[in-house]
Amino acid sequence: MLGGLWGIITTIVVGLILGVIGRMLASGDQKIPMWLTILVGIIAAFIGNWLAGVFGVRDTPGIDWIRHAFQVGAAVVGVIAAAAIYAKVKGGGHRAVT
């Protein structure tokens, strides 16, 4: 397990990757800043790991595809939620077309 500075760097990189994947897979236009994308990705990594543990698939031989699927799913949901909340806070919500 990585610790110290490398652990922080790895967490940020994984968060960035998961956040970007979440943004690509989420429908619509997500107008959130990059720092929020990274934060959502980091949180999604923890949620995905927790869900994998709940379902008993956290540690499997080889690549943990199911755990990664949980992480990506959490990232998609997180990006959609973050975009909605960010729009409300910033006052940039979608306007109805009439």
C-alpha positions in Angstrom: 0.0 0.0 0.0 1.3 3.4 -0.9 1.6 6.0 1.8 2.8 9.5 2.2 3.3 11.7 -0.8 2.9 8.9 -3.3 -0.4 7.9 -1.7 -1.7 11.4 -2.1 -0.5 11.7 -5.7 -2.0 8.3 -6.6 -5.4 9.2 -4.9 -5.5 12.5 -6.9 -4.6 10.7 -10.2 -7.2 8.0 -9.7 -9.8 10.6 -8.7 -9.0 12.5 -11.9 -9.4 9.4 -14.1 -12.6 8.3 -12.4 -14.0 11.8 -12.5 -13.3 12.3 -16.2 -14.8 8.8 -17.0 -17.8 9.8 -14.9 -18.2 13.0 -16.9 -17.9 11.2 -20.2 -20.5 8.6 -19.3 -23.0 11.0 -17.7 -25.6 12.3 -20.0 -26.0 16.0 -20.6 -23.5 18.8 -20.1 -21.9 19.0 -16.7 -20.7 22.5 -16.0 -18.5 21.7 -13.0 -14.9 22.8 -12.5 -12.0 20.3 -12.7 -11.4 20.4 -8.9 -14.9 19.2 -8.4 -14.5 16.5 -11.0 -11.4 15.3 -9.1 -13.1 15.4 -5.8 -16.1 13.4 -7.1 -13.7 10.8 -8.6 -11.8 10.5 -5.2 -15.1 10.0 -3.4 -16.3 7.6 -6.1 -13.2 5.5 -5.6 -13.9 5.1 -1.9 -17.6 4.4 -2.5 -16.8 1.8 -5.2 -14.4 0.1 -2.8 -16.9 0.1 -0.1 -19.6 -1.4 -2.4 -17.2 -4.0 -3.6 -16.6 -5.0 0.0 -20.3 -5.1 0.7 -20.9 -7.5 -2.2 -17.8 -9.6 -1.4 -15.8 -8.8 -4.5 -13.3 -6.3 -3.3 -10.3 -8.6 -3.5 -10.4 -11.0 -6.4 -7.5 -12.8 -8.3 -6.3 -10.6 -11.2 -7.8 -7.3 -12.1 -10.8 -6.3 -9.9 -13.1 -5.4 -12.8 -16.3 -5.5 -10.6 -14.7 -3.1 -8.1 -13.8 -0.8 -10.9 -17.3 -1.0 -12.3 -18.6 0.1 -8.9 -16.2 3.0 -8.9 -17.1 4.1 -12.4 -20.8 3.8 -11.5 -20.3 5.9 -8.4 -18.4 8.5 -10.4 -21.3 8.8 -13.0 -23.9 9.3 -10.2 -21.5 11.6 -8.4 -20.9 13.8 -11.4 -24.6 14.1 -12.2 -25.3 15.0 -8.6 -22.4 17.4 -8.3 -23.5 19.2 -11.6 -27.0 19.6 -10.3 -25.9 20.9 -6.9 -23.3 23.2 -8.4 -25.8 24.7 -10.8 -28.2 25.4 -7.9 -25.4 27.0 -5.8 -24.1 29.0 -8.7 -27.6 30.0 -9.9 -26.9 28.5 -13.4 -29.8 26.1 -13.5 -31.4 25.0 -16.8 -34.2 27.2 -18.0 -37.3 25.8 -19.4 -37.7 26.3 -23.2 -41.0 27.7 -24.1 
